[in-house]
């Protein structure tokens, strides 16, 4: 029996397609990865349907490519070797919100906009990365290790427990959710503890681009939505000048959202999707802006903010910084508007902020320590000059992690997708910048596309063990082949 007919038996004929026009939508995304056309599209709605698809793929040696939402940025859902796109957009339920444990259980098709709306009704918010696309899957963002804006240890890993369909054709639950423990049993834990019994298996799926299994739901951390906030802006001409303050704020563990953006990235955000407004914003903003949001907990919120503000001014005095503001001149109301923005998905009705400058954007993200970020900035700007790409048009975002113990450094290269020369230039620039950053010690926690070719040859021991693990978990290599190092 043909693969299409088998898929129709599993998910229904209306949820299967081999129409080239429909498949073309899945052949590319918002990355530099080349387009590849899949053979089939299937839209399951349950873990049992996914399990049957996995079993079919093993029987027919057909690749499976998991896809959780209508928007992708890293090439991870492109069918490199053809096969079946497993679109989990129909699996889009917020299964429950556990206010006692501050967590929610969601399916892979739940988007940022959807989760934000659901939680806000109960006075909670998701742990946001920086202004995610409204239609992007929350679970995909967490699996891709997108960093959280609140750099506290307890928020650094937003995933708790999960349910996964293994490539061998088995359904498995991780951590406290294993064997039904804490899930639908009346236990107060209800899947909140990721590490036991057994190993914290969910780490295996992070950054793996669907090569080790398909997650069908996950318990994720959520946080109370603060009602009282005070936002501080500290402007710098040189990133190096901001580093010591970032370290000291981290050690004092004050504030909620804490990050630094260069002029280009912040201008793109504040342009509200309008290209004409972008240049105006760039004329107002400083080269670098450190943003710290102090928020009050439900109990005595004003006293908490007062204490954190006092601490911030003490740290600034120690470093002879006198330019701490609660607004930016020329941008009235920003202190209120920005905190609402970064606690939300990007509005559906506005052009996505990373597409405002030129229509598309390729990000280069890696982990390092704060003290090394100026070196990376200088190196990337030097590379850009070799390709006649203006340094002033490169976005840069530094996100402290775990109270400034480390950080994510991210560069955004904006380009015109319809201009073949511009695409070629950005591809070469991105590749060279990635190589130089790697030589300087950048750690790529999510090696997609070009990065995989750079990283794995330099980590032979790790690569060997990764291949062995893949061979055990996915002996027929059906799960998104052509990724990582296999």
ROTOR-167848 format. One record per residue (C-alpha): x, y, z; residue in one letter. Coordinates in nm, 2 decimals, decimal comma. Layout:
<koltis>
(kolti (X Y Z) "a")
...
</koltis>
This chain:
<koltis>
(kolti (0,00 0,00 0,00) "x")
(kolti (0,13 0,35 -0,09) "x")
(kolti (0,26 0,58 0,19) "x")
(kolti (-0,01 0,84 0,12) "x")
(kolti (-0,28 0,58 0,16) "x")
(kolti (-0,14 0,46 0,49) "x")
(kolti (-0,11 0,82 0,61) "x")
(kolti (-0,47 0,88 0,52) "x")
(kolti (-0,57 0,58 0,73) "x")
(kolti (-0,39 0,72 1,03) "x")
(kolti (-0,49 1,09 1,02) "x")
(kolti (-0,77 1,11 0,77) "x")
(kolti (-0,75 1,21 0,40) "x")
(kolti (-0,82 1,57 0,48) "x")
(kolti (-0,50 1,59 0,68) "x")
(kolti (-0,27 1,44 0,42) "x")
(kolti (-0,13 1,60 0,11) "x")
(kolti (0,12 1,54 -0,17) "x")
(kolti (0,02 1,85 -0,36) "x")
(kolti (0,34 2,03 -0,48) "x")
(kolti (0,18 2,37 -0,42) "x")
(kolti (0,10 2,29 -0,06) "x")
(kolti (0,44 2,11 0,00) "x")
(kolti (0,62 2,42 -0,14) "x")
(kolti (0,51 2,61 0,17) "x")
(kolti (0,72 2,37 0,38) "x")
(kolti (1,02 2,37 0,15) "x")
(kolti (1,18 2,68 0,30) "x")
(kolti (1,17 2,91 0,60) "x")
(kolti (1,32 3,24 0,72) "x")
(kolti (1,68 3,12 0,71) "x")
(kolti (1,96 3,09 0,46) "x")
(kolti (1,91 2,72 0,43) "x")
(kolti (1,84 2,60 0,07) "x")
(kolti (1,48 2,50 -0,01) "x")
(kolti (1,40 2,13 -0,02) "x")
(kolti (1,07 1,98 -0,12) "x")
(kolti (0,91 1,71 0,11) "x")
(kolti (0,72 1,42 -0,04) "x")
(kolti (0,42 1,42 0,19) "x")
(kolti (0,24 1,63 0,45) "x")
(kolti (0,06 1,47 0,75) "x")
(kolti (-0,12 1,66 1,03) "x")
(kolti (-0,17 1,44 1,33) "x")
(kolti (-0,37 1,54 1,64) "x")
(kolti (-0,27 1,28 1,90) "x")
(kolti (0,04 1,11 2,03) "x")
(kolti (-0,11 0,78 1,91) "x")
(kolti (-0,14 0,91 1,55) "x")
(kolti (0,23 1,03 1,57) "x")
(kolti (0,33 0,68 1,70) "x")
(kolti (0,16 0,51 1,40) "x")
(kolti (0,33 0,76 1,16) "x")
(kolti (0,67 0,67 1,32) "x")
(kolti (0,60 0,30 1,28) "x")
(kolti (0,51 0,35 0,91) "x")
(kolti (0,83 0,55 0,86) "x")
(kolti (1,04 0,27 1,01) "x")
(kolti (0,86 0,01 0,79) "x")
(kolti (0,92 0,22 0,47) "x")
(kolti (1,25 0,39 0,56) "x")
(kolti (1,09 0,73 0,51) "x")
(kolti (1,23 1,04 0,68) "x")
(kolti (1,01 1,23 0,92) "x")
(kolti (1,05 1,60 0,97) "x")
(kolti (0,86 1,74 1,28) "x")
(kolti (0,71 2,09 1,24) "x")
(kolti (0,53 2,26 1,52) "x")
(kolti (0,41 2,59 1,38) "x")
(kolti (0,37 2,80 1,07) "x")
(kolti (0,69 2,99 1,12) "x")
(kolti (1,05 2,87 1,14) "x")
(kolti (1,39 3,06 1,14) "x")
(kolti (1,67 2,80 1,15) "x")
(kolti (1,61 2,55 0,87) "x")
(kolti (1,53 2,27 1,12) "x")
(kolti (1,19 2,19 0,96) "x")
(kolti (1,31 2,17 0,60) "x")
(kolti (1,31 1,82 0,45) "x")
(kolti (1,68 1,79 0,36) "x")
(kolti (1,63 1,43 0,23) "x")
(kolti (1,26 1,45 0,14) "x")
(kolti (1,01 1,25 0,34) "x")
(kolti (0,70 1,33 0,55) "x")
(kolti (0,64 1,67 0,72) "x")
(kolti (0,47 1,59 1,05) "x")
(kolti (0,28 1,92 1,10) "x")
(kolti (0,16 1,93 1,46) "x")
(kolti (-0,03 2,25 1,42) "x")
(kolti (-0,36 2,07 1,51) "x")
(kolti (-0,21 1,98 1,85) "x")
(kolti (-0,26 2,32 1,99) "x")
(kolti (-0,42 2,28 2,33) "x")
(kolti (-0,31 2,44 2,66) "x")
(kolti (-0,40 2,12 2,85) "x")
(kolti (-0,40 2,29 3,19) "x")
(kolti (-0,25 2,57 3,40) "x")
(kolti (-0,11 2,46 3,73) "x")
(kolti (-0,10 2,78 3,94) "x")
(kolti (0,02 2,60 4,25) "x")
(kolti (0,34 2,48 4,08) "x")
(kolti (0,36 2,78 3,84) "x")
(kolti (0,36 2,56 3,53) "x")
(kolti (0,15 2,49 3,23) "x")
(kolti (0,11 2,17 3,02) "x")
(kolti (0,10 2,25 2,65) "x")
(kolti (0,10 2,07 2,31) "x")
(kolti (0,36 2,15 2,04) "x")
(kolti (0,12 2,36 1,83) "x")
(kolti (0,06 2,62 2,10) "x")
(kolti (0,19 2,95 1,98) "x")
(kolti (0,33 3,24 2,19) "x")
(kolti (0,03 3,45 2,12) "x")
(kolti (-0,21 3,18 2,23) "x")
(kolti (-0,02 3,09 2,55) "x")
(kolti (0,02 3,46 2,64) "x")
(kolti (-0,35 3,52 2,61) "x")
(kolti (-0,45 3,21 2,81) "x")
(kolti (-0,21 3,28 3,10) "x")
(kolti (-0,29 3,65 3,12) "x")
(kolti (-0,65 3,56 3,21) "x")
(kolti (-0,52 3,39 3,52) "x")
(kolti (-0,26 3,66 3,61) "x")
(kolti (0,04 3,47 3,47) "x")
(kolti (0,29 3,50 3,18) "x")
(kolti (0,51 3,27 2,99) "x")
(kolti (0,89 3,29 3,03) "x")
(kolti (0,95 3,50 2,72) "x")
(kolti (1,25 3,51 2,49) "x")
(kolti (1,31 3,84 2,31) "x")
(kolti (0,98 3,94 2,13) "x")
(kolti (0,91 3,60 1,96) "x")
(kolti (0,69 3,58 1,65) "x")
(kolti (0,33 3,55 1,75) "x")
(kolti (0,28 3,23 1,54) "x")
(kolti (0,59 3,05 1,66) "x")
(kolti (0,55 2,74 1,87) "x")
(kolti (0,64 2,79 2,24) "x")
(kolti (0,77 2,44 2,27) "x")
(kolti (0,99 2,49 1,96) "x")
(kolti (1,14 2,80 2,11) "x")
(kolti (1,23 2,62 2,43) "x")
(kolti (1,37 2,32 2,24) "x")
(kolti (1,58 2,56 2,04) "x")
(kolti (1,73 2,70 2,37) "x")
(kolti (1,62 3,05 2,30) "x")
(kolti (1,73 3,24 2,61) "x")
(kolti (1,48 3,38 2,86) "x")
(kolti (1,48 3,75 2,94) "x")
(kolti (1,48 3,70 3,31) "x")
(kolti (1,84 3,58 3,39) "x")
(kolti (1,77 3,40 3,72) "x")
(kolti (1,88 3,05 3,78) "x")
(kolti (1,53 2,93 3,85) "x")
(kolti (1,40 3,05 3,51) "x")
(kolti (1,70 2,95 3,29) "x")
(kolti (1,55 2,61 3,20) "x")
(kolti (1,18 2,66 3,12) "x")
(kolti (1,11 2,29 3,03) "x")
(kolti (1,00 2,05 3,31) "x")
(kolti (0,86 1,72 3,20) "x")
(kolti (0,76 1,59 2,85) "x")
(kolti (0,60 1,32 2,65) "x")
(kolti (0,79 1,20 2,35) "x")
(kolti (0,75 0,95 2,07) "x")
(kolti (1,08 0,78 2,02) "x")
(kolti (1,20 0,70 1,67) "x")
(kolti (1,19 0,33 1,75) "x")
(kolti (0,81 0,36 1,79) "x")
(kolti (0,75 0,40 2,17) "x")
(kolti (0,58 0,67 2,38) "x")
(kolti (0,79 0,78 2,68) "x")
(kolti (0,75 1,04 2,95) "x")
(kolti (1,04 1,21 3,12) "x")
(kolti (1,11 1,30 3,48) "x")
(kolti (0,83 1,30 3,73) "x")
(kolti (0,59 1,24 3,44) "x")
(kolti (0,75 0,90 3,37) "x")
(kolti (0,51 0,60 3,40) "x")
(kolti (0,23 0,84 3,48) "x")
(kolti (0,38 0,96 3,81) "x")
(kolti (0,24 1,31 3,88) "x")
(kolti (0,03 1,32 3,57) "x")
(kolti (-0,35 1,29 3,61) "x")
(kolti (-0,30 1,10 3,94) "x")
(kolti (-0,39 1,37 4,18) "x")
(kolti (-0,03 1,42 4,29) "x")
(kolti (0,05 1,78 4,38) "x")
(kolti (0,37 1,75 4,18) "x")
(kolti (0,18 1,69 3,85) "x")
(kolti (0,49 1,65 3,64) "x")
(kolti (0,67 1,95 3,79) "x")
(kolti (1,00 1,77 3,87) "x")
(kolti (1,21 1,72 3,56) "x")
(kolti (1,49 1,50 3,71) "x")
(kolti (1,33 1,20 3,85) "x")
(kolti (1,28 0,92 3,87) "x")
(kolti (1,56 0,85 3,63) "x")
(kolti (1,75 1,10 3,41) "x")
(kolti (1,64 1,44 3,29) "x")
(kolti (1,58 1,30 2,94) "x")
(kolti (1,44 1,62 2,80) "x")
(kolti (1,79 1,77 2,75) "x")
(kolti (1,84 1,51 2,48) "x")
(kolti (1,58 1,69 2,26) "x")
(kolti (1,70 2,04 2,31) "x")
(kolti (1,89 2,17 2,00) "x")
(kolti (1,84 1,83 1,83) "x")
(kolti (1,61 1,97 1,56) "x")
(kolti (1,37 1,67 1,59) "x")
(kolti (1,64 1,41 1,53) "x")
(kolti (1,58 1,22 1,86) "x")
(kolti (1,20 1,21 1,88) "x")
(kolti (0,88 1,40 1,86) "x")
(kolti (0,75 1,58 2,17) "x")
(kolti (0,37 1,56 2,20) "x")
(kolti (0,33 1,78 2,51) "x")
(kolti (0,55 1,94 2,78) "x")
(kolti (0,52 2,09 3,12) "x")
(kolti (0,68 2,44 3,12) "x")
(kolti (0,75 2,70 3,38) "x")
(kolti (0,53 3,01 3,40) "x")
(kolti (0,55 3,32 3,63) "x")
(kolti (0,31 3,55 3,80) "x")
(kolti (0,25 3,86 3,58) "x")
(kolti (0,37 4,16 3,79) "x")
(kolti (0,13 4,45 3,81) "x")
(kolti (0,39 4,70 3,94) "x")
(kolti (0,71 4,77 3,74) "x")
(kolti (0,98 5,02 3,70) "x")
(kolti (1,20 5,02 3,40) "x")
(kolti (1,56 5,16 3,39) "x")
(kolti (1,76 5,26 3,08) "x")
(kolti (2,13 5,31 3,10) "x")
(kolti (2,30 5,42 2,78) "x")
(kolti (2,66 5,35 2,68) "x")
(kolti (2,88 5,45 2,39) "x")
(kolti (3,10 5,14 2,44) "x")
(kolti (2,98 4,79 2,53) "x")
(kolti (3,29 4,74 2,75) "x")
(kolti (3,16 5,01 2,98) "x")
(kolti (2,84 4,82 3,05) "x")
(kolti (3,00 4,48 3,14) "x")
(kolti (3,10 4,55 3,50) "x")
(kolti (2,75 4,69 3,58) "x")
(kolti (2,60 4,38 3,43) "x")
(kolti (2,81 4,16 3,65) "x")
(kolti (2,73 4,35 3,96) "x")
(kolti (2,35 4,36 3,89) "x")
(kolti (2,37 3,98 3,84) "x")
(kolti (2,54 3,92 4,16) "x")
(kolti (2,28 4,12 4,35) "x")
(kolti (2,00 3,93 4,17) "x")
(kolti (1,79 4,24 4,13) "x")
(kolti (1,53 4,30 3,86) "x")
(kolti (1,34 4,07 3,63) "x")
(kolti (1,41 4,13 3,26) "x")
(kolti (1,77 4,23 3,21) "x")
(kolti (1,94 4,27 2,87) "x")
(kolti (2,14 4,50 2,65) "x")
(kolti (2,06 4,60 2,29) "x")
(kolti (2,26 4,79 2,04) "x")
(kolti (2,11 5,08 1,85) "x")
(kolti (2,01 4,88 1,54) "x")
(kolti (1,81 4,61 1,73) "x")
(kolti (1,64 4,85 1,97) "x")
(kolti (1,55 5,08 1,68) "x")
(kolti (1,40 4,78 1,49) "x")
(kolti (1,19 4,70 1,80) "x")
(kolti (1,07 5,05 1,86) "x")
(kolti (0,99 5,11 1,49) "x")
(kolti (0,67 4,91 1,55) "x")
(kolti (0,70 4,74 1,21) "x")
(kolti (0,74 5,06 1,01) "x")
(kolti (1,06 5,09 0,81) "x")
(kolti (1,02 5,48 0,79) "x")
(kolti (1,03 5,50 1,17) "x")
(kolti (1,35 5,29 1,19) "x")
(kolti (1,58 5,57 1,09) "x")
(kolti (1,41 5,81 1,33) "x")
(kolti (1,47 5,57 1,62) "x")
(kolti (1,83 5,52 1,53) "x")
(kolti (1,88 5,90 1,55) "x")
(kolti (1,75 5,90 1,90) "x")
(kolti (1,91 5,60 2,06) "x")
(kolti (2,26 5,56 2,20) "x")
(kolti (2,50 5,29 2,06) "x")
(kolti (2,41 5,06 2,34) "x")
(kolti (2,12 5,05 2,59) "x")
(kolti (2,11 4,84 2,90) "x")
(kolti (1,75 4,77 3,01) "x")
(kolti (1,66 4,65 3,36) "x")
(kolti (1,30 4,60 3,47) "x")
(kolti (1,23 4,59 3,84) "x")
(kolti (0,90 4,43 3,93) "x")
(kolti (0,71 4,39 4,25) "x")
(kolti (0,59 4,05 4,37) "x")
(kolti (0,23 4,01 4,49) "x")
(kolti (0,34 4,07 4,85) "x")
(kolti (0,46 4,42 4,92) "x")
(kolti (0,56 4,50 4,56) "x")
(kolti (0,65 4,87 4,61) "x")
(kolti (0,90 4,79 4,89) "x")
(kolti (1,07 4,54 4,67) "x")
(kolti (1,11 4,78 4,38) "x")
(kolti (1,23 5,05 4,62) "x")
(kolti (1,50 4,81 4,75) "x")
(kolti (1,61 4,71 4,40) "x")
(kolti (1,62 5,07 4,28) "x")
(kolti (1,83 5,17 4,58) "x")
(kolti (2,07 4,88 4,51) "x")
(kolti (2,10 4,98 4,14) "x")
(kolti (2,19 5,34 4,23) "x")
(kolti (2,45 5,21 4,48) "x")
(kolti (2,61 5,00 4,21) "x")
(kolti (2,60 5,29 3,96) "x")
(kolti (2,77 5,51 4,21) "x")
(kolti (3,05 5,26 4,27) "x")
(kolti (3,12 5,27 3,89) "x")
(kolti (3,06 5,65 3,86) "x")
(kolti (2,77 5,61 3,63) "x")
(kolti (2,53 5,90 3,64) "x")
(kolti (2,31 5,84 3,34) "x")
(kolti (2,05 5,60 3,49) "x")
(kolti (1,71 5,70 3,36) "x")
(kolti (1,36 5,57 3,38) "x")
(kolti (1,29 5,69 3,02) "x")
(kolti (1,48 5,78 2,71) "x")
(kolti (1,48 6,15 2,60) "x")
(kolti (1,25 6,19 2,29) "x")
(kolti (1,06 5,87 2,36) "x")
(kolti (0,79 5,96 2,62) "x")
(kolti (0,61 5,66 2,78) "x")
(kolti (0,88 5,41 2,68) "x")
(kolti (0,93 5,30 3,03) "x")
(kolti (0,57 5,17 3,03) "x")
(kolti (0,54 5,06 2,67) "x")
(kolti (0,86 4,86 2,66) "x")
(kolti (0,78 4,63 2,96) "x")
(kolti (0,45 4,55 2,80) "x")
(kolti (0,62 4,48 2,47) "x")
(kolti (0,88 4,24 2,61) "x")
(kolti (0,62 4,05 2,81) "x")
(kolti (0,43 3,98 2,49) "x")
(kolti (0,47 3,80 2,16) "x")
(kolti (0,52 4,04 1,87) "x")
(kolti (0,18 4,17 1,75) "x")
(kolti (0,03 3,97 1,47) "x")
(kolti (-0,09 4,28 1,28) "x")
(kolti (0,26 4,44 1,27) "x")
(kolti (0,56 4,34 1,05) "x")
(kolti (0,79 4,12 1,26) "x")
(kolti (1,06 4,34 1,41) "x")
(kolti (1,35 4,14 1,26) "x")
(kolti (1,21 4,19 0,91) "x")
(kolti (1,16 4,57 0,93) "x")
(kolti (1,51 4,68 0,81) "x")
(kolti (1,53 4,47 0,49) "x")
(kolti (1,27 4,20 0,49) "x")
(kolti (1,47 3,91 0,63) "x")
(kolti (1,72 3,84 0,90) "x")
(kolti (1,98 3,58 0,98) "x")
(kolti (2,09 3,55 1,34) "x")
(kolti (2,42 3,43 1,47) "x")
(kolti (2,38 3,32 1,84) "x")
(kolti (2,62 3,16 2,08) "x")
(kolti (2,71 3,14 2,44) "x")
(kolti (3,01 3,31 2,60) "x")
(kolti (3,09 3,52 2,91) "x")
(kolti (3,01 3,89 2,94) "x")
(kolti (3,37 4,00 2,96) "x")
(kolti (3,44 3,85 2,61) "x")
(kolti (3,15 4,01 2,43) "x")
(kolti (3,33 4,32 2,33) "x")
(kolti (3,59 4,10 2,16) "x")
(kolti (3,32 3,92 1,96) "x")
(kolti (3,16 4,25 1,87) "x")
(kolti (3,48 4,39 1,73) "x")
(kolti (3,56 4,07 1,54) "x")
(kolti (3,22 4,06 1,37) "x")
(kolti (3,23 4,42 1,28) "x")
(kolti (3,57 4,37 1,12) "x")
(kolti (3,44 4,07 0,92) "x")
(kolti (3,14 4,28 0,81) "x")
(kolti (3,37 4,55 0,67) "x")
(kolti (3,54 4,29 0,45) "x")
(kolti (3,20 4,23 0,29) "x")
(kolti (3,10 4,60 0,27) "x")
(kolti (2,82 4,54 0,52) "x")
(kolti (2,79 4,86 0,74) "x")
(kolti (2,85 4,79 1,11) "x")
(kolti (2,57 5,03 1,19) "x")
(kolti (2,32 4,80 1,02) "x")
(kolti (2,41 4,49 1,23) "x")
(kolti (2,19 4,41 1,52) "x")
(kolti (2,34 4,30 1,85) "x")
(kolti (2,17 4,16 2,16) "x")
(kolti (2,34 4,05 2,48) "x")
(kolti (2,14 3,84 2,72) "x")
(kolti (2,29 3,76 3,06) "x")
(kolti (2,22 3,40 3,19) "x")
(kolti (2,19 3,27 3,54) "x")
(kolti (2,27 3,60 3,72) "x")
(kolti (2,53 3,70 3,47) "x")
(kolti (2,73 3,38 3,50) "x")
(kolti (2,74 3,37 3,12) "x")
(kolti (2,55 3,53 2,84) "x")
(kolti (2,40 3,48 2,50) "x")
(kolti (2,56 3,70 2,23) "x")
(kolti (2,35 3,74 1,92) "x")
(kolti (2,42 3,92 1,59) "x")
(kolti (2,14 3,99 1,34) "x")
(kolti (2,23 4,03 0,97) "x")
(kolti (1,94 4,19 0,78) "x")
(kolti (1,91 4,13 0,41) "x")
(kolti (1,67 4,14 0,11) "x")
(kolti (1,57 3,78 0,02) "x")
(kolti (1,47 3,88 -0,33) "x")
(kolti (1,82 4,02 -0,41) "x")
(kolti (2,04 3,72 -0,50) "x")
(kolti (2,36 3,92 -0,46) "x")
(kolti (2,25 4,03 -0,11) "x")
(kolti (2,17 3,67 -0,01) "x")
(kolti (2,51 3,55 -0,14) "x")
(kolti (2,69 3,83 0,05) "x")
(kolti (2,51 3,76 0,38) "x")
(kolti (2,57 3,38 0,34) "x")
(kolti (2,94 3,44 0,31) "x")
(kolti (2,95 3,70 0,58) "x")
(kolti (2,75 3,48 0,82) "x")
(kolti (2,98 3,18 0,75) "x")
(kolti (3,30 3,37 0,81) "x")
(kolti (3,16 3,55 1,12) "x")
(kolti (3,06 3,21 1,26) "x")
(kolti (3,40 3,06 1,19) "x")
(kolti (3,59 3,35 1,35) "x")
(kolti (3,36 3,35 1,66) "x")
(kolti (3,42 2,98 1,70) "x")
(kolti (3,79 3,04 1,69) "x")
(kolti (3,75 3,30 1,96) "x")
(kolti (3,57 3,05 2,19) "x")
(kolti (3,20 3,09 2,10) "x")
(kolti (2,99 2,79 2,22) "x")
(kolti (2,71 2,71 1,97) "x")
(kolti (2,44 2,55 2,18) "x")
(kolti (2,22 2,51 1,87) "x")
(kolti (2,43 2,43 1,57) "x")
(kolti (2,20 2,47 1,28) "x")
(kolti (2,29 2,44 0,91) "x")
(kolti (2,63 2,60 0,84) "x")
(kolti (2,72 2,59 1,21) "x")
(kolti (2,69 2,21 1,22) "x")
(kolti (2,96 2,18 0,96) "x")
(kolti (3,18 2,40 1,16) "x")
(kolti (3,12 2,26 1,51) "x")
(kolti (3,11 1,88 1,48) "x")
(kolti (3,44 1,82 1,30) "x")
(kolti (3,61 2,00 1,60) "x")
(kolti (3,45 1,79 1,86) "x")
(kolti (3,53 1,43 1,75) "x")
(kolti (3,47 1,26 2,09) "x")
(kolti (3,13 1,43 2,13) "x")
(kolti (3,04 1,37 1,77) "x")
(kolti (3,12 1,00 1,80) "x")
(kolti (2,91 0,96 2,12) "x")
(kolti (2,62 1,16 1,96) "x")
(kolti (2,62 0,92 1,66) "x")
(kolti (2,62 0,62 1,88) "x")
(kolti (2,33 0,76 2,08) "x")
(kolti (2,14 0,83 1,75) "x")
(kolti (2,21 0,47 1,64) "x")
(kolti (2,05 0,33 1,96) "x")
(kolti (1,75 0,56 1,96) "x")
(kolti (1,69 0,58 1,59) "x")
(kolti (1,85 0,27 1,42) "x")
(kolti (1,68 0,34 1,09) "x")
(kolti (1,77 0,71 1,09) "x")
(kolti (1,42 0,82 1,00) "x")
(kolti (1,40 1,12 1,23) "x")
(kolti (1,50 1,43 1,04) "x")
(kolti (1,81 1,29 0,88) "x")
(kolti (2,07 1,53 0,74) "x")
(kolti (2,08 1,74 1,06) "x")
(kolti (2,36 1,77 1,32) "x")
(kolti (2,63 1,52 1,24) "x")
(kolti (2,41 1,24 1,09) "x")
</koltis>
